[in-house]
Structure formats: C-alpha cells, structure tokens
Amino acid sequence: MKSVGSPIELTDLINGSNVRHNLSVPQLVEKSLARGEGVLTSTGAIRATTGKYTGRSPKDKYIVEEPSTIDKIDWGSVNQPISAEIFDSLYKKVINYLQTKDEIYRLQAYAGADKKYRLPIQVINEYAWHNLFARQLFIRANEEELNSHNPEFTVLVAPNFKADPAIDGTASETFIIVSFERKTVIIGGTEYAGEIKKSIFSIMNYLLPQQGIFPMHCSANVGQEGDVALFFGLSGTGKTTLSADANRRLIGDDEHGWSNNGVFNIEGGCYAKCINLSQEKEPQIWDAIRFGSVLENVVVDEDSRVADYDDASLTENTRAAYPIQAVDNIVDPSIAGHPNTIIFLTADAYGVLPPVSRLTKEQAMYHFLSGYTSKLAGTERGITEPQAAFSTCFGSPFLPLPASVYAEMLGQKIDQYNAKVYLVNTGWTGGEYGVGKRMNLSYTRAMVRAALEGELDNVETVQDPIFGLPIPLHCPGVPDEVLQPRKTWANEESYEKKAKELAEQFKENFKKFANVSDAIKNAGPLV
C-alpha cells in the first residue's frame, strides 16, 4: 500500500495524461484565453481576476510540525503549526482532485540566480494563467537544464479545491501548507497567485541561512560604478518602484540572497503593484506590461481592453507579473557584488517619521528588528485602509526562523562590507493618513538618489528629539521643510502627540527582543 504523500503518488500525478509540461508563454496565453481564465488586454497582457481573495491569507498559512524542523521554526501566529496527519489528508485530496481535471500544468524552474545555491522547483497548477504567472516569476530552465532538472520542492495549486474546516482541521476553506520534510507546498481555496511566489520565498528563507546566506525581502539594483543598493520593505512601500531606476540596472524587485560572493536574485521576474500606475512616474513597469505579462485584478474596459490602473473597485492590490527581461536595464544573470547602501522603506501612516535619515549600525539593527511600516490596503484580506504594523526584518510573514537569525546576519554584513544604511519614509507627510498626503514620489526618488550617490554623507543633520534619528537639513531636489515632519504639519501640538504615540508603540513592540544588546535597545525612540 502506498503511503500518503509518497513520491510514488506525486509521480503518478506528473505522469498523468492530463498534464501539460513546461508550456511556452504563447501556449499558456492561448490556454488561458481558451479556458476563459482571463482576457487579453490592449498591450497583449493577460488579465485575470481572483474572486474574493485579492491578497494573501496569512491566517490560513501553516507549517507542518516535523521532527527535523520542530526545534528550528519560530512558531506562533505567523508560523502556525499543523499536524502531519492533516497535511497528509489534504495532500492526498489535492492530488486526487488534480487528477480529475481535464488539463493541469507543470512548470520546472529554479529559485536563486546563483547556480551554486539555486533550488530546483516544480509548480503544478489547475489554472493555465497561474502556470504562466509562475513561469514569469521564477527562473526559467532552458532545454539543457530541463534534461537534468530534479525538483527538490513541489508546489501543488488547486484554487477550486476548498477545505472543510470541520473535517480537514483548517481555519477556513483556504490553506497554504508547507512541509519541509516532504518538500511540498499545497495551496487550495484561493486564486490569488501571490501565494505561489511567497511560498517559495518562505522556503528559501528557511534553507539559505543554513548555508550561511542572508535571505532578504528587498529589491536590489546596481549603479554605473558597480555600486549595489538594497531596498527593504513590505508590499506597497516602494521596493519595486524605487529600484526601477533608468540610471541603475535592476538585479531584482523583491527577494534576494546575500552570500560571501555578493547578492543574487531569488526570482526571475517582478510582481509589481500597479494601482495608480502611470507611464510618466513608473515608465519601466509601464513598458514591461506587454504580451506574456499577467495583470491581476486590474479593471479593463470591456470594449477597448485598455487597463484602468486608477480603478480600485476590485482591490487596491492590483498587480502586474512579468519576467525581469521585460525591463530594459537589468543585470543578467541577476547576480552582483556586495551592497554599498542599504535602504529601509517604511510607509508611515502616522506621518511623523522623517522622509530620510542616516542610521548608525545600532539604529539599523533596531529598525530592522522593528520592521515598522503600515499594511496597505489590499495586500492582505481584510485590510481596507493603512494600518500601523511592525513586521520583523521587514518580512515576518515569510520568515520561518527566529528574527535573531536574520538580524545577526544583517549586522555581520554591515560590519564586513561597511554598508551605509538609511531609513526612508514613503508614507504620509503633513499629517496622518486621512489628513496629510502620501510623500511625493519625485521627492523620495531625489532622497534615494542623494543617498546612493553620497550626497548626504557630509550634510549637516539635526537629531529628531522624539525618534533620535539624524535628519539631513538639506537634500538636492527636496524642499528643506519637507525633510522635517513637524514643519509639514499645520498644528505642531498634533504632530507631537502623534509622534509620541508612535514612539510608545516602537518601545512596546521592542520588548519582545529582550536578548539584544543595550546599544541596540537604546537606538530606538528617545521618549
């Protein structure tokens, strides 16, 4: 009798007559259209909608409790444990479900541009457009590589298979479950394609540190002199937008590893937020949305098939997925040297953090562990307006190991390569959300440019009396008053009250990091 979840059972699925292996982009586009999964837009991109699940479902994400991992995982509300028995039962049901479909789609690909550390994966989808998404987001295997490709992790995606919580032991109809021992992810009950991408990222965040590699939720680019920059931040803070710079070559927009050789992209594509996208402000993203790209939950005119990027009626979390080769100015393969500059991006909904500040190493460690930002509308189910949140290491939803593992690796890298670190607030100015406005993108670009080009190295600074951050008094291309948040508020008393409120939240959140040094603890707010 075959054991549930055995490789034999997976082999049966892969060898089924209904499986279409490694279809090309045109073939997947044709399948998606023929099956009514999406529509062709005026630029040649496929537009698909995902129903009620238009963002990630973190409360439905689990890791299987297994002997080899149980003492390594940072269990809690993010890394929720689930039994091997529940996984085995759902795994078998998903396999059986996929075997009943007329067609399913298999992609063999890689995660990790550095061949020394890359992970061979396979993604098996119920939907053709999901397979197209995976093909564009992961690193594609060429013909020669396919001959020797031996997947080390499998992702099974069955959006129309819904769990029964009473029987299956899940919280809802949706489930995203990772088994590190079985080297398998099963996804069901949600059509949101981002779950596929983020599952593999979570796996890499578990595997890479064990090889001495620092995995990072960041975008990266390289300047004309070979200088590398990293942009950390949660979804919606500007990683993709700010790393897409016509004067710098893109390494990747979201996920990277930092080894002793330098930085490498974990992915082979970009997953850009495109709400309010314009050709003027984000030309590289705009131009990348063409044949083979996937638009997710973007409203499209029924007749002209022109995308309306300003329409948020389906969700604020509209997305575009495209291969990194759709961007003109890239590093290919996506590998570069050691970072010179690290930028932490935060979208402060309170509107009180400085738009740019240079951090000491201790401040960098403090703010990396804090990971303060605002969850922006649509990135998770139920988020309809910005909410202040602390996401450890700017990526806690995807970090299976304790935060200290990643923070210590960052500190070592800063010391080893003398990287400069900046905190950049891409959130609100002139007041909190609902009163002030989002920081002008041209100002943010000017601040980032100044940081990367060393123009802030010797500028006079003033210490923020509440947060302790050194604020430059001048920055090329930015009005001086914009640099100091209190000067942008109509009422300084209101600013003071809101700033102290956020400072207290920082301190309360940081209590969970009791084991860090006093130098790091004291690098936070002063009041």
C-alpha positions in Angstrom: 0.0 0.0 0.0 1.4 3.4 -0.9 1.9 5.8 2.0 0.0 9.1 1.7 2.2 11.8 0.3 4.8 9.5 -1.0 6.9 10.4 -4.1 5.2 7.5 -6.0 1.9 9.2 -5.7 3.4 12.5 -7.0 5.0 10.6 -9.8 1.5 9.2 -10.7 0.2 12.7 -10.9 3.1 14.1 -13.0 2.9 11.2 -15.5 -0.8 11.6 -16.0 -2.2 12.1 -19.5 -3.8 15.4 -18.4 -0.5 17.1 -17.5 0.9 19.7 -19.9 4.6 20.1 -19.2 6.6 23.3 -19.5 4.4 25.0 -22.0 5.7 28.2 -23.6 4.4 31.6 -22.9 2.3 31.7 -26.1 0.9 28.3 -25.4 -0.1 29.3 -21.8 -1.7 32.5 -23.1 -3.7 30.5 -25.6 -4.8 28.0 -22.9 -5.8 30.8 -20.5 -7.9 32.5 -23.1 -9.5 29.3 -24.5 -10.5 28.2 -21.0 -12.0 31.6 -20.1 -9.5 32.2 -17.3 -8.7 35.7 -18.4 -8.9 38.3 -21.2 -6.3 39.8 -23.5 -5.6 43.5 -22.8 -4.7 46.2 -25.4 -1.0 45.7 -24.6 -1.1 41.9 -25.0 -1.0 41.1 -21.3 -3.4 38.6 -19.8 -5.8 40.0 -17.2 -7.2 37.6 -14.6 -9.3 38.2 -11.6 -9.1 36.2 -8.3 -12.6 36.5 -6.8 -12.9 37.3 -3.1 -9.3 36.5 -2.3 -7.4 39.5 -3.7 -4.5 39.3 -1.3 -2.5 36.9 0.8 -4.3 34.9 3.6 -1.8 34.8 6.4 -4.2 33.2 8.9 -4.6 30.3 6.5 -0.8 29.6 6.2 0.7 26.7 8.1 4.0 24.8 8.5 3.9 21.1 9.3 5.3 20.1 12.7 8.0 17.6 11.9 10.9 16.1 13.8 13.6 17.7 11.7 12.1 21.2 11.9 10.2 21.5 15.1 13.1 23.0 17.1 14.1 25.4 14.3 10.8 27.1 13.4 9.7 30.3 15.2 6.2 29.0 15.9 3.4 31.5 16.6 0.7 33.5 14.8 2.9 33.8 11.7 4.3 30.3 11.5 1.3 28.3 12.6 1.8 24.6 13.3 -0.3 21.9 11.7 -0.1 18.2 12.1 1.5 15.8 9.6 -1.8 13.9 9.6 -3.8 16.9 8.4 -1.2 17.7 5.8 -1.2 14.1 4.5 -5.0 14.0 4.3 -5.2 17.3 2.4 -2.2 16.4 0.2 -4.0 13.2 -0.9 -7.2 15.1 -1.6 -5.4 17.7 -3.7 -3.6 15.0 -5.7 -6.9 13.2 -6.3 -8.6 16.5 -7.2 -5.9 17.5 -9.7 -6.0 14.0 -11.3 -9.7 14.6 -12.2 -9.1 17.8 -14.2 -9.1 17.7 -18.0 -5.8 19.5 -18.0 -3.2 20.6 -15.4 0.0 22.5 -16.0 3.5 21.7 -14.8 6.5 24.1 -14.7 10.1 23.1 -13.9 12.1 26.1 -12.8 14.6 27.4 -10.2 14.7 29.8 -7.2 18.0 31.5 -6.9 20.1 33.1 -9.7 23.4 31.9 -8.3 23.7 28.4 -9.6 25.7 27.4 -6.5 22.7 28.0 -4.3 19.7 27.7 -6.5 16.7 25.4 -5.6 15.2 23.3 -8.4 11.4 23.5 -8.1 8.2 22.4 -9.9 4.9 24.1 -9.8 1.7 22.2 -10.7 -1.4 24.3 -11.4 -5.0 23.8 -12.0 -5.1 27.1 -14.0 -3.1 27.9 -17.0 -2.7 31.5 -16.0 -1.3 30.5 -12.6 1.3 28.5 -14.5 2.1 31.5 -16.7 2.4 33.6 -13.5 4.9 31.0 -12.1 6.8 30.9 -15.4 7.3 34.6 -15.4 8.1 34.9 -11.7 10.6 32.1 -11.2 13.9 31.4 -13.0 13.1 29.5 -16.2 15.1 26.3 -17.0 16.5 26.1 -20.5 16.3 23.0 -22.7 19.6 21.7 -21.5 18.8 22.3 -17.8 15.4 20.5 -18.2 17.2 17.3 -19.1 18.9 17.2 -15.7 16.3 19.1 -13.7 15.4 17.2 -10.5 12.9 19.2 -8.4 13.7 19.5 -4.7 10.4 21.2 -3.9 7.0 20.9 -5.3 4.1 23.4 -5.2 0.6 22.0 -5.8 -2.0 24.7 -6.5 -5.7 23.8 -6.6 -7.7 27.0 -6.2 -11.1 25.4 -6.7 -10.5 22.7 -4.1 -11.8 24.1 -0.9 -11.1 22.6 2.6 -13.8 21.8 5.0 -12.6 23.1 8.4 -14.8 20.7 10.3 -13.2 17.7 8.6 -9.8 19.0 7.4 -8.7 20.9 10.5 -8.1 24.2 8.8 -9.3 27.7 9.9 -11.2 28.2 6.6 -11.7 26.8 3.1 -8.3 28.2 2.2 -4.9 26.6 3.1 -1.3 27.2 2.3 0.7 24.5 4.0 4.5 23.9 3.8 6.1 20.5 4.7 9.8 20.8 4.8 10.3 17.0 5.2 8.0 16.2 2.3 9.5 19.2 0.3 6.0 20.1 -0.7 3.6 23.1 -0.6 -0.1 22.6 -1.0 -2.3 25.6 -1.8 -6.1 25.4 -2.1 -9.2 27.6 -1.8 -7.6 30.8 -3.1 -7.0 32.1 -6.6 -4.5 34.8 -5.5 -1.3 34.0 -7.4 0.9 35.7 -4.9 0.6 32.7 -2.5 2.7 30.7 -5.1 5.5 33.2 -5.1 5.6 33.8 -1.4 5.6 30.1 -0.5 8.9 29.6 -2.3 10.3 32.7 -0.7 9.4 31.3 2.7 11.2 28.1 1.9 14.3 29.9 0.8 14.2 31.9 4.0 14.4 28.6 5.8 17.0 26.9 3.7 19.5 29.7 2.9 20.6 30.7 6.4 21.6 27.1 6.9 24.1 27.6 4.1 25.4 30.8 5.6 23.4 33.0 3.2 21.4 36.0 4.3 17.9 35.9 2.7 16.3 39.3 2.3 12.8 40.7 1.5 14.3 43.5 -0.6 14.8 44.8 -4.1 18.3 45.5 -5.5 20.0 47.4 -8.2 23.5 48.4 -9.3 24.9 51.7 -10.4 27.3 52.5 -13.3 30.3 52.2 -11.0 29.2 48.8 -9.8 27.8 50.1 -6.5 25.0 47.9 -5.2 21.9 49.1 -3.3 19.3 47.1 -1.4 15.7 48.3 -0.7 14.0 46.6 2.2 10.3 47.0 2.8 6.9 45.3 2.9 4.5 45.2 0.0 3.5 48.7 -1.1 6.4 50.6 0.4 8.1 51.2 -2.9 10.6 48.4 -3.4 9.7 47.8 -7.0 9.1 51.4 -7.9 12.3 52.8 -6.4 14.6 50.0 -7.6 13.3 50.5 -11.2 15.7 53.4 -12.0 16.7 54.3 -15.6 20.2 55.2 -14.3 20.8 51.9 -12.5 20.5 48.3 -13.6 17.9 46.2 -11.8 19.0 43.0 -10.1 15.5 42.1 -8.8 12.5 43.7 -7.3 11.6 41.7 -4.2 13.7 38.7 -2.9 17.4 38.3 -2.7 20.2 36.3 -1.0 23.5 37.8 0.2 26.3 35.2 0.1 30.1 35.6 0.5 30.2 36.3 -3.2 27.6 39.1 -3.2 23.9 39.5 -3.9 21.7 37.3 -6.1 18.0 37.5 -7.1 15.9 34.6 -5.8 13.3 35.2 -8.6 13.3 35.6 -12.4 10.6 38.2 -12.6 8.8 41.1 -11.0 5.4 41.3 -9.2 4.7 45.0 -9.2 1.8 46.8 -7.5 0.1 48.8 -10.3 -2.6 50.8 -8.6 -2.4 54.4 -10.0 0.4 53.2 -12.3 1.4 55.9 -14.9 3.8 55.9 -17.8 5.2 59.2 -16.5 6.0 58.1 -13.0 7.0 54.5 -13.5 8.0 54.0 -17.1 9.9 50.7 -16.6 6.9 49.0 -15.0 4.5 50.5 -17.6 6.6 49.3 -20.5 7.0 45.8 -19.1 3.3 45.1 -19.2 3.1 43.5 -22.6 2.5 40.1 -24.2 3.2 37.4 -21.7 2.7 39.6 -18.7 -0.1 38.9 -16.2 -2.3 41.6 -14.8 -4.1 40.5 -11.6 -7.4 42.2 -10.6 -6.8 45.2 -12.8 -10.1 46.7 -14.2 -10.1 46.6 -18.0 -12.6 48.3 -20.4 -14.8 45.7 -22.0 -14.5 47.1 -25.5 -11.1 48.6 -25.8 -9.5 46.2 -23.3 -7.4 49.2 -22.0 -6.4 48.8 -18.4 -7.6 51.4 -15.9 -4.8 51.4 -13.3 -6.7 54.1 -11.2 -9.7 51.9 -10.7 -9.5 50.1 -7.3 -13.1 48.7 -7.4 -11.8 45.1 -7.3 -8.9 45.8 -4.9 -6.2 48.3 -4.1 -3.8 45.4 -4.5 -3.7 45.3 -8.3 -0.6 43.5 -9.6 1.5 43.0 -12.7 3.7 39.9 -13.1 6.4 39.9 -15.8 9.8 38.4 -16.4 12.7 40.6 -15.4 13.9 40.5 -19.0 10.8 42.8 -19.8 12.8 45.6 -18.1 15.4 47.1 -20.4 18.1 48.0 -17.8 18.9 44.8 -15.9 21.7 42.6 -14.6 21.5 39.3 -16.4 22.1 36.9 -14.8 20.7 38.6 -11.6 24.0 38.5 -9.6 26.1 41.4 -8.4 28.6 42.3 -5.7 28.3 43.3 -2.1 25.9 46.2 -1.2 27.3 49.7 -0.6 24.0 51.2 0.5 21.0 49.7 2.3 17.7 51.5 2.4 14.8 50.6 4.8 11.5 51.7 3.3 8.6 52.4 5.6 5.1 53.7 4.7 4.4 55.6 8.0 0.6 56.1 8.2 1.1 58.4 11.2 3.1 60.9 9.0 5.7 61.6 11.7 8.8 59.7 10.7 11.5 61.7 8.8 11.4 61.1 5.0 15.1 60.2 5.1 17.7 59.6 7.9 21.1 58.0 8.1 21.3 55.2 10.6 24.1 54.0 12.8 24.7 50.3 12.9 22.8 50.0 16.1 19.9 52.1 14.7 19.9 49.8 11.7 19.6 46.7 13.8 16.8 48.3 15.9 14.8 49.3 12.9 15.4 46.1 11.0 14.1 44.1 14.0 11.2 46.5 14.4 10.3 46.5 10.8 7.8 49.3 11.2 5.5 50.1 8.3 1.8 50.3 7.5 -0.1 47.4 5.9 -1.5 49.0 2.8 -5.0 48.4 1.5 -5.5 45.0 -0.2 -2.1 43.4 0.4 -3.9 41.1 2.9 -7.5 40.1 3.1 -9.5 42.5 5.3 -7.1 45.4 5.1 -9.1 48.3 3.6 -7.0 51.2 4.8 -3.5 51.6 6.0 -2.8 50.1 9.5 0.4 50.7 11.5 2.2 47.4 11.9 5.6 46.0 13.0 6.9 43.3 10.7 10.2 41.9 12.0 13.0 42.2 9.4 10.6 43.9 7.0 9.2 40.5 6.1 8.0 38.5 9.1 5.1 36.8 7.2 7.8 34.9 5.2 10.4 34.2 7.9 10.2 30.6 9.4 13.3 31.1 11.6 13.6 33.3 14.7 14.2 37.0 13.9 17.5 37.0 15.7 18.9 34.7 12.9 18.3 37.2 10.2 19.2 40.3 12.3 22.6 38.9 13.3 23.3 38.1 9.6 22.5 41.7 8.7 24.8 43.1 11.5 27.6 40.9 10.3 27.2 42.1 6.7 27.1 45.8 7.7 30.4 45.3 9.6 32.0 43.1 7.0 31.3 45.4 4.0 30.9 48.8 5.7 27.4 49.4 4.1 25.6 52.7 4.7 22.1 52.3 6.0 19.2 54.8 5.5 15.6 54.8 6.7 13.3 56.3 4.1 9.6 57.1 4.8 7.5 56.7 1.7 4.3 57.2 3.7 2.4 60.3 4.8 3.5 63.9 5.3 1.7 66.9 6.6 -0.5 64.8 8.8 -1.6 61.2 9.4 -3.5 59.1 6.9 -6.8 60.9 6.1 -5.3 64.3 6.9 -1.9 64.5 5.2 -0.9 63.1 1.8 1.4 60.4 0.5 5.0 61.6 0.1 5.7 63.0 -3.3 7.4 60.2 -5.4 9.8 62.7 -7.0 11.0 63.8 -3.6 11.5 60.2 -2.5 13.5 59.5 -5.7 15.6 62.5 -5.1 16.4 61.4 -1.5 17.2 57.9 -2.6 19.5 59.2 -5.4 21.3 61.5 -2.9 21.8 58.6 -0.5 23.2 56.3 -3.3 25.5 59.0 -4.7 27.0 60.0 -1.4 25.4 63.5 -1.4 24.1 63.0 2.1 27.4 61.8 3.6 28.6 65.2 4.8 25.3 67.2 5.0 24.6 68.8 8.4 22.0 66.9 10.4 19.6 67.6 13.3 18.6 64.9 15.7 14.9 64.2 15.9 14.0 64.8 19.6 11.5 62.0 19.7 12.9 59.2 17.4 16.6 60.0 17.8 17.1 59.9 14.1 19.7 62.2 12.4 17.7 64.2 9.8 19.7 65.9 7.0 18.9 69.7 6.8 19.3 69.7 3.0 18.8 67.3 0.2 19.1 68.1 -3.6 15.7 68.3 -5.2 13.7 68.3 -1.9 12.4 71.5 -0.1 14.1 71.8 3.2 10.8 71.9 5.2 9.8 68.5 3.8 12.8 66.9 5.5 11.5 67.7 9.0 8.0 66.2 9.5 6.9 68.6 12.3 7.4 71.5 9.9 4.9 70.0 7.5 2.0 69.7 10.0 -0.4 72.6 10.4 -0.5 72.0 14.1 2.8 71.2 15.9 0.9 70.0 19.0 -0.9 67.4 17.0 2.3 66.3 15.5 3.9 66.0 18.9 1.0 63.9 20.2 1.0 61.5 17.2 4.8 61.2 17.2 4.9 60.2 20.9 2.1 57.8 20.3 4.1 56.0 17.6 7.3 56.2 19.7 5.5 54.3 22.5 4.4 51.7 20.0 8.0 51.2 19.0 9.1 50.7 22.6 6.2 48.3 23.4 6.9 46.2 20.3 10.6 46.0 21.0 10.1 44.5 24.5 10.0 41.1 22.7 13.6 41.5 21.8 14.9 41.2 25.4 18.1 39.4 24.4 19.6 42.1 22.2 22.4 44.3 23.5 21.7 47.6 25.4 23.3 49.5 22.5 20.6 48.2 20.1 17.8 48.7 22.6 18.9 52.3 23.2 19.0 53.1 19.5 15.2 53.5 19.3 13.0 56.5 20.2 14.2 58.8 22.9 10.9 59.4 24.7 
